[in-house]
Amino acid sequence: MKIKRITAIVTVAVMLIALSACQSSYTTDIFAMDTIMTITAYGKDSEKATELAKQKIKQLERLFSVTDSDSEIGNINASTDFVEVSYDTEKIITRALEISNMTQKAFDITIRPVTKLWGFTDNNPHVPDAMDIESALNTVESCRVEIENGKIKCTGELDLGAIAKGYAAECIRAIFDQYDIKHAVVSLGGNVMLKGSRPDGKPWNVGITHPQNSEEIIGILKAQDTSVVTSGGYERSFVQDGITYHHIIDPKTGYPANSGIISATVISLDDTLADALSTAFYVSGVEQSAQYWRQYGGFDMILITDGCIYITEDIYDYFQLKDGSFSVVKLEK
């Protein structure tokens, strides 16, 4: 069965601006982590910084792949003992477990035994047998991850797909800092990392994909020096017996999330957090997501349901709606 795969139109309208010699720009594309990525940086070392960013993305892809048995995640999943890992793998797993606990496992990297049953990662999508899902959920429930002196042991299986691009954005931001890149835009599929403002000092215009028509945008967000990450079921799905199933699995049920949210966008300077929370909120629903935002803060969000858009107060005035059939609700502390 064929997967419907869409590269999310979380795009940035990059204005063509006349730049001085010291603000030259460099743009490059790369296919990695199952999506097309575009990196644009401004500055005298923009080419060097951008090429290093590409190398880092490829390095992280080799470390984090769940389909490559030679990756560090592949080694962890295949072993019953501690596996020595790189700094990046230890850091992302440590962070992922923290976010998992804070979201009551709405975001859960130990979900691999369930997600692989659905066949999205090996291009064989189908609805698994209910008993197989129940058995996989029991495996997830009993999974334990231990981290000790650069080594990791997992009694189940890990999947970093819902956080890897966010961590990649974090690493790219660090590279840009090293090379004094003050203005950049990085599109990593459904993730957009913004470094500073546009070179003319204005905010970037980020288009949010319309969840009911993936060829259109539902609105434009003005933003700068942050990450804008959107999760939606439209990104990857298949149809079986007339029913559409998407790839974002609820760790509590083992089936595609059905929280009422059809698109969840998180905006935060913490690139890794933004990626993980966009998935967690898609799974959790509006009420729990709003409660999490009020409790922890450190980010903003745009949550879309069928007919309504919920926007946190700090970015409410920076969002321009393009589809008048949706009502807009301001979320306040």
C-alpha positions as protocol buffer text, in pm:
chain_id: "A"
residue {
  index: 1
  type: MET
  ca { x: 0 y: 0 z: 0 }
}
residue {
  index: 2
  type: LYS
  ca { x: 135 y: 339 z: -94 }
}
residue {
  index: 3
  type: ILE
  ca { x: 207 y: 602 z: 170 }
}
residue {
  index: 4
  type: LYS
  ca { x: 88 y: 951 z: 97 }
}
residue {
  index: 5
  type: ARG
  ca { x: 393 y: 1155 z: 193 }
}
residue {
  index: 6
  type: ILE
  ca { x: 387 y: 1534 z: 187 }
}
residue {
  index: 7
  type: THR
  ca { x: 674 y: 1770 z: 250 }
}
residue {
  index: 8
  type: ALA
  ca { x: 493 y: 2014 z: 476 }
}
residue {
  index: 9
  type: ILE
  ca { x: 449 y: 2364 z: 342 }
}
residue {
  index: 10
  type: VAL
  ca { x: 577 y: 2527 z: 658 }
}
residue {
  index: 11
  type: THR
  ca { x: 760 y: 2771 z: 435 }
}
residue {
  index: 12
  type: VAL
  ca { x: 941 y: 3094 z: 485 }
}
residue {
  index: 13
  type: ALA
  ca { x: 879 y: 3376 z: 241 }
}
residue {
  index: 14
  type: VAL
  ca { x: 1239 y: 3485 z: 201 }
}
residue {
  index: 15
  type: MET
  ca { x: 1255 y: 3831 z: 54 }
}
residue {
  index: 16
  type: LEU
  ca { x: 1526 y: 3899 z: -203 }
}
residue {
  index: 17
  type: ILE
  ca { x: 1720 y: 4176 z: -43 }
}
residue {
  index: 18
  type: ALA
  ca { x: 2020 y: 4368 z: -173 }
}
residue {
  index: 19
  type: LEU
  ca { x: 2304 y: 4281 z: 60 }
}
residue {
  index: 20
  type: SER
  ca { x: 2639 y: 4439 z: 113 }
}
residue {
  index: 21
  type: ALA
  ca { x: 2955 y: 4240 z: 49 }
}
residue {
  index: 22
  type: CYS
  ca { x: 2980 y: 4151 z: 416 }
}
residue {
  index: 23
  type: GLN
  ca { x: 2624 y: 4015 z: 406 }
}
residue {
  index: 24
  type: SER
  ca { x: 2657 y: 3774 z: 115 }
}
residue {
  index: 25
  type: SER
  ca { x: 2420 y: 3479 z: 121 }
}
residue {
  index: 26
  type: TYR
  ca { x: 2451 y: 3110 z: 46 }
}
residue {
  index: 27
  type: THR
  ca { x: 2172 y: 2856 z: -11 }
}
residue {
  index: 28
  type: THR
  ca { x: 2192 y: 2480 z: -40 }
}
residue {
  index: 29
  type: ASP
  ca { x: 1954 y: 2182 z: -42 }
}
residue {
  index: 30
  type: ILE
  ca { x: 1996 y: 1839 z: 108 }
}
residue {
  index: 31
  type: PHE
  ca { x: 1777 y: 1527 z: 127 }
}
residue {
  index: 32
  type: ALA
  ca { x: 1805 y: 1378 z: 473 }
}
residue {
  index: 33
  type: MET
  ca { x: 1583 y: 1233 z: 746 }
}
residue {
  index: 34
  type: ASP
  ca { x: 1330 y: 1144 z: 477 }
}
residue {
  index: 35
  type: THR
  ca { x: 1267 y: 1503 z: 367 }
}
residue {
  index: 36
  type: ILE
  ca { x: 1408 y: 1783 z: 154 }
}
residue {
  index: 37
  type: MET
  ca { x: 1592 y: 2045 z: 359 }
}
residue {
  index: 38
  type: THR
  ca { x: 1694 y: 2395 z: 251 }
}
residue {
  index: 39
  type: ILE
  ca { x: 1954 y: 2604 z: 431 }
}
residue {
  index: 40
  type: THR
  ca { x: 2007 y: 2975 z: 364 }
}
residue {
  index: 41
  type: ALA
  ca { x: 2259 y: 3182 z: 561 }
}
residue {
  index: 42
  type: TYR
  ca { x: 2377 y: 3542 z: 536 }
}
residue {
  index: 43
  type: GLY
  ca { x: 2729 y: 3659 z: 617 }
}
residue {
  index: 44
  type: LYS
  ca { x: 3087 y: 3643 z: 494 }
}
residue {
  index: 45
  type: ASP
  ca { x: 3126 y: 3284 z: 617 }
}
residue {
  index: 46
  type: SER
  ca { x: 2779 y: 3174 z: 506 }
}
residue {
  index: 47
  type: GLU
  ca { x: 2903 y: 2911 z: 262 }
}
residue {
  index: 48
  type: LYS
  ca { x: 3141 y: 2751 z: 511 }
}
residue {
  index: 49
  type: ALA
  ca { x: 2879 y: 2751 z: 789 }
}
residue {
  index: 50
  type: THR
  ca { x: 2610 y: 2609 z: 561 }
}
residue {
  index: 51
  type: GLU
  ca { x: 2831 y: 2328 z: 433 }
}
residue {
  index: 52
  type: LEU
  ca { x: 2920 y: 2237 z: 791 }
}
residue {
  index: 53
  type: ALA
  ca { x: 2548 y: 2235 z: 872 }
}
residue {
  index: 54
  type: LYS
  ca { x: 2489 y: 1987 z: 589 }
}
residue {
  index: 55
  type: GLN
  ca { x: 2766 y: 1763 z: 721 }
}
residue {
  index: 56
  type: LYS
  ca { x: 2614 y: 1774 z: 1069 }
}
residue {
  index: 57
  type: ILE
  ca { x: 2271 y: 1678 z: 940 }
}
residue {
  index: 58
  type: LYS
  ca { x: 2415 y: 1375 z: 759 }
}
residue {
  index: 59
  type: GLN
  ca { x: 2614 y: 1276 z: 1068 }
}
residue {
  index: 60
  type: LEU
  ca { x: 2303 y: 1290 z: 1286 }
}
residue {
  index: 61
  type: GLU
  ca { x: 2106 y: 1092 z: 1029 }
}
residue {
  index: 62
  type: ARG
  ca { x: 2366 y: 814 z: 1046 }
}
residue {
  index: 63
  type: LEU
  ca { x: 2352 y: 815 z: 1426 }
}
residue {
  index: 64
  type: PHE
  ca { x: 1974 y: 827 z: 1471 }
}
residue {
  index: 65
  type: SER
  ca { x: 1835 y: 607 z: 1190 }
}
residue {
  index: 66
  type: VAL
  ca { x: 1596 y: 332 z: 1301 }
}
residue {
  index: 67
  type: THR
  ca { x: 1621 y: 147 z: 970 }
}
residue {
  index: 68
  type: ASP
  ca { x: 2003 y: 131 z: 959 }
}
residue {
  index: 69
  type: SER
  ca { x: 2123 y: -153 z: 1180 }
}
residue {
  index: 70
  type: ASP
  ca { x: 2468 y: 9 z: 1197 }
}
residue {
  index: 71
  type: SER
  ca { x: 2338 y: 335 z: 1347 }
}
residue {
  index: 72
  type: GLU
  ca { x: 2376 y: 401 z: 1718 }
}
residue {
  index: 73
  type: ILE
  ca { x: 1999 y: 377 z: 1762 }
}
residue {
  index: 74
  type: GLY
  ca { x: 2006 y: 52 z: 1564 }
}
residue {
  index: 75
  type: ASN
  ca { x: 2277 y: -81 z: 1793 }
}
residue {
  index: 76
  type: ILE
  ca { x: 2081 y: 16 z: 2105 }
}
residue {
  index: 77
  type: ASN
  ca { x: 1763 y: -146 z: 1972 }
}
residue {
  index: 78
  type: ALA
  ca { x: 1946 y: -468 z: 1885 }
}
residue {
  index: 79
  type: SER
  ca { x: 2128 y: -504 z: 2218 }
}
residue {
  index: 80
  type: THR
  ca { x: 2019 y: -614 z: 2564 }
}
residue {
  index: 81
  type: ASP
  ca { x: 2326 y: -455 z: 2723 }
}
residue {
  index: 82
  type: PHE
  ca { x: 2478 y: -109 z: 2748 }
}
residue {
  index: 83
  type: VAL
  ca { x: 2592 y: 40 z: 2414 }
}
residue {
  index: 84
  type: GLU
  ca { x: 2859 y: 309 z: 2392 }
}
residue {
  index: 85
  type: VAL
  ca { x: 2720 y: 615 z: 2214 }
}
residue {
  index: 86
  type: SER
  ca { x: 2830 y: 957 z: 2093 }
}
residue {
  index: 87
  type: TYR
  ca { x: 2773 y: 1285 z: 2273 }
}
residue {
  index: 88
  type: ASP
  ca { x: 2486 y: 1370 z: 2035 }
}
residue {
  index: 89
  type: THR
  ca { x: 2300 y: 1044 z: 2091 }
}
residue {
  index: 90
  type: GLU
  ca { x: 2333 y: 1065 z: 2467 }
}
residue {
  index: 91
  type: LYS
  ca { x: 2221 y: 1428 z: 2469 }
}
residue {
  index: 92
  type: ILE
  ca { x: 1914 y: 1381 z: 2249 }
}
residue {
  index: 93
  type: ILE
  ca { x: 1796 y: 1072 z: 2436 }
}
residue {
  index: 94
  type: THR
  ca { x: 1845 y: 1242 z: 2773 }
}
residue {
  index: 95
  type: ARG
  ca { x: 1643 y: 1540 z: 2654 }
}
residue {
  index: 96
  type: ALA
  ca { x: 1374 y: 1321 z: 2498 }
}
residue {
  index: 97
  type: LEU
  ca { x: 1320 y: 1132 z: 2823 }
}
residue {
  index: 98
  type: GLU
  ca { x: 1286 y: 1460 z: 3014 }
}
residue {
  index: 99
  type: ILE
  ca { x: 1021 y: 1588 z: 2771 }
}
residue {
  index: 100
  type: SER
  ca { x: 844 y: 1252 z: 2778 }
}
residue {
  index: 101
  type: ASN
  ca { x: 807 y: 1272 z: 3154 }
}
residue {
  index: 102
  type: MET
  ca { x: 688 y: 1633 z: 3139 }
}
residue {
  index: 103
  type: THR
  ca { x: 421 y: 1550 z: 2878 }
}
residue {
  index: 104
  type: GLN
  ca { x: 306 y: 1235 z: 3059 }
}
residue {
  index: 105
  type: LYS
  ca { x: 439 y: 1034 z: 2763 }
}
residue {
  index: 106
  type: ALA
  ca { x: 228 y: 1205 z: 2499 }
}
residue {
  index: 107
  type: PHE
  ca { x: 574 y: 1228 z: 2345 }
}
residue {
  index: 108
  type: ASP
  ca { x: 751 y: 895 z: 2381 }
}
residue {
  index: 109
  type: ILE
  ca { x: 1067 y: 774 z: 2203 }
}
residue {
  index: 110
  type: THR
  ca { x: 1012 y: 416 z: 2327 }
}
residue {
  index: 111
  type: ILE
  ca { x: 707 y: 379 z: 2098 }
}
residue {
  index: 112
  type: ARG
  ca { x: 903 y: 197 z: 1824 }
}
residue {
  index: 113
  type: PRO
  ca { x: 752 y: -151 z: 1890 }
}
residue {
  index: 114
  type: VAL
  ca { x: 411 y: -1 z: 1807 }
}
residue {
  index: 115
  type: THR
  ca { x: 501 y: 232 z: 1521 }
}
residue {
  index: 116
  type: LYS
  ca { x: 690 y: -33 z: 1326 }
}
residue {
  index: 117
  type: LEU
  ca { x: 372 y: -246 z: 1321 }
}
residue {
  index: 118
  type: TRP
  ca { x: 209 y: 26 z: 1110 }
}
residue {
  index: 119
  type: GLY
  ca { x: 479 y: -2 z: 842 }
}
residue {
  index: 120
  type: PHE
  ca { x: 538 y: 368 z: 779 }
}
residue {
  index: 121
  type: THR
  ca { x: 918 y: 350 z: 798 }
}
residue {
  index: 122
  type: ASP
  ca { x: 952 y: 55 z: 557 }
}
residue {
  index: 123
  type: ASN
  ca { x: 692 y: 172 z: 300 }
}
residue {
  index: 124
  type: ASN
  ca { x: 449 y: -106 z: 389 }
}
residue {
  index: 125
  type: PRO
  ca { x: 165 y: 80 z: 563 }
}
residue {
  index: 126
  type: HIS
  ca { x: -126 y: -122 z: 694 }
}
residue {
  index: 127
  type: VAL
  ca { x: -353 y: -151 z: 997 }
}
residue {
  index: 128
  type: PRO
  ca { x: -195 y: -401 z: 1239 }
}
residue {
  index: 129
  type: ASP
  ca { x: -382 y: -673 z: 1421 }
}
residue {
  index: 130
  type: ALA
  ca { x: -533 y: -544 z: 1746 }
}
residue {
  index: 131
  type: MET
  ca { x: -365 y: -818 z: 1951 }
}
residue {
  index: 132
  type: ASP
  ca { x: -26 y: -725 z: 1805 }
}
residue {
  index: 133
  type: ILE
  ca { x: -83 y: -363 z: 1903 }
}
residue {
  index: 134
  type: GLU
  ca { x: -177 y: -465 z: 2256 }
}
residue {
  index: 135
  type: SER
  ca { x: 136 y: -679 z: 2286 }
}
residue {
  index: 136
  type: ALA
  ca { x: 355 y: -394 z: 2155 }
}
residue {
  index: 137
  type: LEU
  ca { x: 195 y: -150 z: 2401 }
}
residue {
  index: 138
  type: ASN
  ca { x: 285 y: -387 z: 2684 }
}
residue {
  index: 139
  type: THR
  ca { x: 645 y: -385 z: 2560 }
}
residue {
  index: 140
  type: VAL
  ca { x: 646 y: -5 z: 2557 }
}
residue {
  index: 141
  type: GLU
  ca { x: 494 y: 9 z: 2904 }
}
residue {
  index: 142
  type: SER
  ca { x: 767 y: -212 z: 3047 }
}
residue {
  index: 143
  type: CYS
  ca { x: 1051 y: -43 z: 2857 }
}
residue {
  index: 144
  type: ARG
  ca { x: 1333 y: 105 z: 3063 }
}
residue {
  index: 145
  type: VAL
  ca { x: 1610 y: 329 z: 2932 }
}
residue {
  index: 146
  type: GLU
  ca { x: 1931 y: 363 z: 3132 }
}
residue {
  index: 147
  type: ILE
  ca { x: 2210 y: 616 z: 3067 }
}
residue {
  index: 148
  type: GLU
  ca { x: 2546 y: 563 z: 3232 }
}
residue {
  index: 149
  type: ASN
  ca { x: 2882 y: 725 z: 3147 }
}
residue {
  index: 150
  type: GLY
  ca { x: 2826 y: 763 z: 2772 }
}
residue {
  index: 151
  type: LYS
  ca { x: 2649 y: 429 z: 2741 }
}
residue {
  index: 152
  type: ILE
  ca { x: 2279 y: 354 z: 2694 }
}
residue {
  index: 153
  type: LYS
  ca { x: 2071 y: 43 z: 2753 }
}
residue {
  index: 154
  type: CYS
  ca { x: 1707 y: 4 z: 2644 }
}
residue {
  index: 155
  type: THR
  ca { x: 1485 y: -295 z: 2723 }
}
residue {
  index: 156
  type: GLY
  ca { x: 1264 y: -207 z: 2426 }
}
residue {
  index: 157
  type: GLU
  ca { x: 1324 y: -5 z: 2110 }
}
residue {
  index: 158
  type: LEU
  ca { x: 1379 y: 366 z: 2049 }
}
residue {
  index: 159
  type: ASP
  ca { x: 1266 y: 595 z: 1767 }
}
residue {
  index: 160
  type: LEU
  ca { x: 1388 y: 956 z: 1755 }
}
residue {
  index: 161
  type: GLY
  ca { x: 1183 y: 1054 z: 1449 }
}
residue {
  index: 162
  type: ALA
  ca { x: 972 y: 1308 z: 1639 }
}
residue {
  index: 163
  type: ILE
  ca { x: 1270 y: 1497 z: 1783 }
}
residue {
  index: 164
  type: ALA
  ca { x: 1567 y: 1440 z: 1549 }
}
residue {
  index: 165
  type: LYS
  ca { x: 1504 y: 1738 z: 1319 }
}
residue {
  index: 166
  type: GLY
  ca { x: 1462 y: 1968 z: 1617 }
}
residue {
  index: 167
  type: TYR
  ca { x: 1795 y: 1855 z: 1756 }
}
residue {
  index: 168
  type: ALA
  ca { x: 1951 y: 1902 z: 1412 }
}
residue {
  index: 169
  type: ALA
  ca { x: 1822 y: 2259 z: 1410 }
}
residue {
  index: 170
  type: GLU
  ca { x: 1977 y: 2314 z: 1752 }
}
residue {
  index: 171
  type: CYS
  ca { x: 2314 y: 2191 z: 1623 }
}
residue {
  index: 172
  type: ILE
  ca { x: 2291 y: 2412 z: 1313 }
}
residue {
  index: 173
  type: ARG
  ca { x: 2212 y: 2713 z: 1530 }
}
residue {
  index: 174
  type: ALA
  ca { x: 2532 y: 2643 z: 1727 }
}
residue {
  index: 175
  type: ILE
  ca { x: 2735 y: 2624 z: 1405 }
}
residue {
  index: 176
  type: PHE
  ca { x: 2589 y: 2955 z: 1289 }
}
residue {
  index: 177
  type: ASP
  ca { x: 2681 y: 3112 z: 1623 }
}
residue {
  index: 178
  type: GLN
  ca { x: 3036 y: 2986 z: 1581 }
}
residue {
  index: 179
  type: TYR
  ca { x: 3065 y: 3154 z: 1239 }
}
residue {
  index: 180
  type: ASP
  ca { x: 2886 y: 3473 z: 1343 }
}
residue {
  index: 181
  type: ILE
  ca { x: 2586 y: 3408 z: 1117 }
}
residue {
  index: 182
  type: LYS
  ca { x: 2325 y: 3650 z: 1245 }
}
residue {
  index: 183
  type: HIS
  ca { x: 2058 y: 3590 z: 979 }
}
residue {
  index: 184
  type: ALA
  ca { x: 1956 y: 3248 z: 849 }
}
residue {
  index: 185
  type: VAL
  ca { x: 1654 y: 3037 z: 767 }
}
residue {
  index: 186
  type: VAL
  ca { x: 1662 y: 2657 z: 770 }
}
residue {
  index: 187
  type: SER
  ca { x: 1369 y: 2451 z: 644 }
}
residue {
  index: 188
  type: LEU
  ca { x: 1378 y: 2091 z: 767 }
}
residue {
  index: 189
  type: GLY
  ca { x: 1051 y: 1954 z: 634 }
}
residue {
  index: 190
  type: GLY
  ca { x: 790 y: 2055 z: 893 }
}
residue {
  index: 191
  type: ASN
  ca { x: 1054 y: 2239 z: 1096 }
}
residue {
  index: 192
  type: VAL
  ca { x: 1169 y: 2594 z: 1025 }
}
residue {
  index: 193
  type: MET
  ca { x: 1466 y: 2731 z: 1221 }
}
residue {
  index: 194
  type: LEU
  ca { x: 1508 y: 3108 z: 1211 }
}
residue {
  index: 195
  type: LYS
  ca { x: 1838 y: 3271 z: 1308 }
}
residue {
  index: 196
  type: GLY
  ca { x: 1778 y: 3633 z: 1396 }
}
residue {
  index: 197
  type: SER
  ca { x: 1561 y: 3847 z: 1171 }
}
residue {
  index: 198
  type: ARG
  ca { x: 1569 y: 3896 z: 797 }
}
residue {
  index: 199
  type: PRO
  ca { x: 1881 y: 4088 z: 692 }
}
residue {
  index: 200
  type: ASP
  ca { x: 1669 y: 4405 z: 657 }
}
residue {
  index: 201
  type: GLY
  ca { x: 1570 y: 4380 z: 1024 }
}
residue {
  index: 202
  type: LYS
  ca { x: 1212 y: 4270 z: 958 }
}
residue {
  index: 203
  type: PRO
  ca { x: 1070 y: 3940 z: 1087 }
}
residue {
  index: 204
  type: TRP
  ca { x: 1047 y: 3636 z: 863 }
}
residue {
  index: 205
  type: ASN
  ca { x: 707 y: 3538 z: 722 }
}
residue {
  index: 206
  type: VAL
  ca { x: 635 y: 3173 z: 803 }
}
residue {
  index: 207
  type: GLY
  ca { x: 347 y: 3008 z: 622 }
}
residue {
  index: 208
  type: ILE
  ca { x: 157 y: 2743 z: 819 }
}
residue {
  index: 209
  type: THR
  ca { x: 27 y: 2453 z: 610 }
}
residue {
  index: 210
  type: HIS
  ca { x: -349 y: 2425 z: 577 }
}
residue {
  index: 211
  type: PRO
  ca { x: -429 y: 2090 z: 744 }
}
residue {
  index: 212
  type: GLN
  ca { x: -726 y: 2029 z: 514 }
}
residue {
  index: 213
  type: ASN
  ca { x: -548 y: 2130 z: 194 }
}
residue {
  index: 214
  type: SER
  ca { x: -176 y: 2067 z: 210 }
}
residue {
  index: 215
  type: GLU
  ca { x: -114 y: 2266 z: -109 }
}
residue {
  index: 216
  type: GLU
  ca { x: -224 y: 2587 z: 64 }
}
residue {
  index: 217
  type: ILE
  ca { x: -134 y: 2782 z: 376 }
}
residue {
  index: 218
  type: ILE
  ca { x: -387 y: 2861 z: 646 }
}
residue {
  index: 219
  type: GLY
  ca { x: -203 y: 3163 z: 778 }
}
residue {
  index: 220
  type: ILE
  ca { x: 123 y: 3352 z: 805 }
}
residue {
  index: 221
  type: LEU
  ca { x: 321 y: 3399 z: 1125 }
}
residue {
  index: 222
  type: LYS
  ca { x: 574 y: 3679 z: 1161 }
}
residue {
  index: 223
  type: ALA
  ca { x: 865 y: 3544 z: 1364 }
}
residue {
  index: 224
  type: GLN
  ca { x: 1239 y: 3574 z: 1422 }
}
residue {
  index: 225
  type: ASP
  ca { x: 1517 y: 3398 z: 1612 }
}
residue {
  index: 226
  type: THR
  ca { x: 1307 y: 3093 z: 1691 }
}
residue {
  index: 227
  type: SER
  ca { x: 1193 y: 2756 z: 1558 }
}
residue {
  index: 228
  type: VAL
  ca { x: 848 y: 2702 z: 1411 }
}
residue {
  index: 229
  type: VAL
  ca { x: 756 y: 2332 z: 1405 }
}
residue {
  index: 230
  type: THR
  ca { x: 431 y: 2187 z: 1276 }
}
residue {
  index: 231
  type: SER
  ca { x: 298 y: 1833 z: 1317 }
}
residue {
  index: 232
  type: GLY
  ca { x: -3 y: 1716 z: 1120 }
}
residue {
  index: 233
  type: GLY
  ca { x: -156 y: 1389 z: 1012 }
}
residue {
  index: 234
  type: TYR
  ca { x: -155 y: 1509 z: 650 }
}
residue {
  index: 235
  type: GLU
  ca { x: 226 y: 1469 z: 636 }
}
residue {
  index: 236
  type: ARG
  ca { x: 213 y: 1091 z: 597 }
}
residue {
  index: 237
  type: SER
  ca { x: -96 y: 875 z: 567 }
}
residue {
  index: 238
  type: PHE
  ca { x: -261 y: 584 z: 388 }
}
residue {
  index: 239
  type: VAL
  ca { x: -615 y: 466 z: 319 }
}
residue {
  index: 240
  type: GLN
  ca { x: -741 y: 118 z: 405 }
}
residue {
  index: 241
  type: ASP
  ca { x: -1103 y: 7 z: 367 }
}
residue {
  index: 242
  type: GLY
  ca { x: -1204 y: 367 z: 305 }
}
residue {
  index: 243
  type: ILE
  ca { x: -1049 y: 496 z: 628 }
}
residue {
  index: 244
  type: THR
  ca { x: -747 y: 729 z: 637 }
}
residue {
  index: 245
  type: TYR
  ca { x: -475 y: 651 z: 889 }
}
residue {
  index: 246
  type: HIS
  ca { x: -189 y: 891 z: 968 }
}
residue {
  index: 247
  type: HIS
  ca { x: 157 y: 834 z: 1115 }
}
residue {
  index: 248
  type: ILE
  ca { x: 132 y: 1015 z: 1451 }
}
residue {
  index: 249
  type: ILE
  ca { x: 61 y: 732 z: 1693 }
}
residue {
  index: 250
  type: ASP
  ca { x: -89 y: 789 z: 2037 }
}
residue {
  index: 251
  type: PRO
  ca { x: 139 y: 603 z: 2282 }
}
residue {
  index: 252
  type: LYS
  ca { x: -158 y: 526 z: 2505 }
}
residue {
  index: 253
  type: THR
  ca { x: -375 y: 356 z: 2240 }
}
residue {
  index: 254
  type: GLY
  ca { x: -131 y: 237 z: 1975 }
}
residue {
  index: 255
  type: TYR
  ca { x: -351 y: 391 z: 1705 }
}
residue {
  index: 256
  type: PRO
  ca { x: -324 y: 723 z: 1516 }
}
residue {
  index: 257
  type: ALA
  ca { x: -391 y: 1012 z: 1753 }
}
residue {
  index: 258
  type: ASN
  ca { x: -749 y: 1138 z: 1758 }
}
residue {
  index: 259
  type: SER
  ca { x: -738 y: 1430 z: 2003 }
}
residue {
  index: 260
  type: GLY
  ca { x: -937 y: 1674 z: 1791 }
}
residue {
  index: 261
  type: ILE
  ca { x: -623 y: 1862 z: 1685 }
}
residue {
  index: 262
  type: ILE
  ca { x: -549 y: 1837 z: 1313 }
}
residue {
  index: 263
  type: SER
  ca { x: -237 y: 2053 z: 1320 }
}
residue {
  index: 264
  type: ALA
  ca { x: -8 y: 2155 z: 1606 }
}
residue {
  index: 265
  type: THR
  ca { x: 259 y: 2423 z: 1568 }
}
residue {
  index: 266
  type: VAL
  ca { x: 506 y: 2509 z: 1844 }
}
residue {
  index: 267
  type: ILE
  ca { x: 724 y: 2821 z: 1838 }
}
residue {
  index: 268
  type: SER
  ca { x: 1032 y: 2829 z: 2059 }
}
residue {
  index: 269
  type: LEU
  ca { x: 1398 y: 2929 z: 2056 }
}
residue {
  index: 270
  type: ASP
  ca { x: 1456 y: 2582 z: 2204 }
}
residue {
  index: 271
  type: ASP
  ca { x: 1459 y: 2399 z: 1870 }
}
residue {
  index: 272
  type: THR
  ca { x: 1456 y: 2050 z: 2020 }
}
residue {
  index: 273
  type: LEU
  ca { x: 1168 y: 2128 z: 2254 }
}
residue {
  index: 274
  type: ALA
  ca { x: 959 y: 2276 z: 1973 }
}
residue {
  index: 275
  type: ASP
  ca { x: 991 y: 1957 z: 1768 }
}
residue {
  index: 276
  type: ALA
  ca { x: 897 y: 1722 z: 2052 }
}
residue {
  index: 277
  type: LEU
  ca { x: 608 y: 1933 z: 2180 }
}
residue {
  index: 278
  type: SER
  ca { x: 445 y: 1966 z: 1837 }
}
residue {
  index: 279
  type: THR
  ca { x: 398 y: 1589 z: 1840 }
}
residue {
  index: 280
  type: ALA
  ca { x: 297 y: 1578 z: 2208 }
}
residue {
  index: 281
  type: PHE
  ca { x: 28 y: 1843 z: 2158 }
}
residue {
  index: 282
  type: TYR
  ca { x: -111 y: 1676 z: 1846 }
}
residue {
  index: 283
  type: VAL
  ca { x: -161 y: 1369 z: 2063 }
}
residue {
  index: 284
  type: SER
  ca { x: -283 y: 1549 z: 2378 }
}
residue {
  index: 285
  type: GLY
  ca { x: -553 y: 1783 z: 2248 }
}
residue {
  index: 286
  type: VAL
  ca { x: -622 y: 2151 z: 2312 }
}
residue {
  index: 287
  type: GLU
  ca { x: -710 y: 2140 z: 2682 }
}
residue {
  index: 288
  type: GLN
  ca { x: -405 y: 1942 z: 2797 }
}
residue {
  index: 289
  type: SER
  ca { x: -173 y: 2139 z: 2567 }
}
residue {
  index: 290
  type: ALA
  ca { x: -300 y: 2470 z: 2703 }
}
residue {
  index: 291
  type: GLN
  ca { x: -255 y: 2341 z: 3057 }
}
residue {
  index: 292
  type: TYR
  ca { x: 105 y: 2242 z: 2978 }
}
residue {
  index: 293
  type: TRP
  ca { x: 172 y: 2586 z: 2826 }
}
residue {
  index: 294
  type: ARG
  ca { x: 37 y: 2763 z: 3133 }
}
residue {
  index: 295
  type: GLN
  ca { x: 241 y: 2543 z: 3365 }
}
residue {
  index: 296
  type: TYR
  ca { x: 579 y: 2544 z: 3189 }
}
residue {
  index: 297
  type: GLY
  ca { x: 586 y: 2827 z: 2933 }
}
residue {
  index: 298
  type: GLY
  ca { x: 898 y: 2889 z: 2725 }
}
residue {
  index: 299
  type: PHE
  ca { x: 713 y: 2852 z: 2395 }
}
residue {
  index: 300
  type: ASP
  ca { x: 407 y: 2957 z: 2198 }
}
residue {
  index: 301
  type: MET
  ca { x: 168 y: 2748 z: 1993 }
}
residue {
  index: 302
  type: ILE
  ca { x: -93 y: 2743 z: 1720 }
}
residue {
  index: 303
  type: LEU
  ca { x: -338 y: 2455 z: 1756 }
}
residue {
  index: 304
  type: ILE
  ca { x: -587 y: 2388 z: 1478 }
}
residue {
  index: 305
  type: THR
  ca { x: -905 y: 2186 z: 1515 }
}
residue {
  index: 306
  type: ASP
  ca { x: -1187 y: 2140 z: 1267 }
}
residue {
  index: 307
  type: GLY
  ca { x: -1306 y: 2501 z: 1232 }
}
residue {
  index: 308
  type: CYS
  ca { x: -1107 y: 2671 z: 1509 }
}
residue {
  index: 309
  type: ILE
  ca { x: -751 y: 2797 z: 1563 }
}
residue {
  index: 310
  type: TYR
  ca { x: -610 y: 2845 z: 1914 }
}
residue {
  index: 311
  type: ILE
  ca { x: -317 y: 3088 z: 1943 }
}
residue {
  index: 312
  type: THR
  ca { x: -120 y: 3179 z: 2255 }
}
residue {
  index: 313
  type: GLU
  ca { x: -142 y: 3543 z: 2352 }
}
residue {
  index: 314
  type: ASP
  ca { x: 218 y: 3649 z: 2285 }
}
residue {
  index: 315
  type: ILE
  ca { x: 198 y: 3566 z: 1913 }
}
residue {
  index: 316
  type: TYR
  ca { x: -172 y: 3632 z: 1857 }
}
residue {
  index: 317
  type: ASP
  ca { x: -111 y: 3969 z: 1690 }
}
residue {
  index: 318
  type: TYR
  ca { x: 164 y: 3826 z: 1468 }
}
residue {
  index: 319
  type: PHE
  ca { x: -56 y: 3566 z: 1296 }
}
residue {
  index: 320
  type: GLN
  ca { x: -249 y: 3654 z: 982 }
}
residue {
  index: 321
  type: LEU
  ca { x: -533 y: 3414 z: 899 }
}
residue {
  index: 322
  type: LYS
  ca { x: -583 y: 3327 z: 532 }
}
residue {
  index: 323
  type: ASP
  ca { x: -893 y: 3106 z: 561 }
}
residue {
  index: 324
  type: GLY
  ca { x: -1195 y: 3294 z: 694 }
}
residue {
  index: 325
  type: SER
  ca { x: -1390 y: 2972 z: 757 }
}
residue {
  index: 326
  type: PHE
  ca { x: -1186 y: 2921 z: 1075 }
}
residue {
  index: 327
  type: SER
  ca { x: -1253 y: 3112 z: 1395 }
}
residue {
  index: 328
  type: VAL
  ca { x: -956 y: 3224 z: 1606 }
}
residue {
  index: 329
  type: VAL
  ca { x: -931 y: 3193 z: 1986 }
}
residue {
  index: 330
  type: LYS
  ca { x: -663 y: 3367 z: 2194 }
}
residue {
  index: 331
  type: LEU
  ca { x: -520 y: 3148 z: 2470 }
}
residue {
  index: 332
  type: GLU
  ca { x: -437 y: 3354 z: 2778 }
}
residue {
  index: 333
  type: LYS
  ca { x: -244 y: 3272 z: 3091 }
}
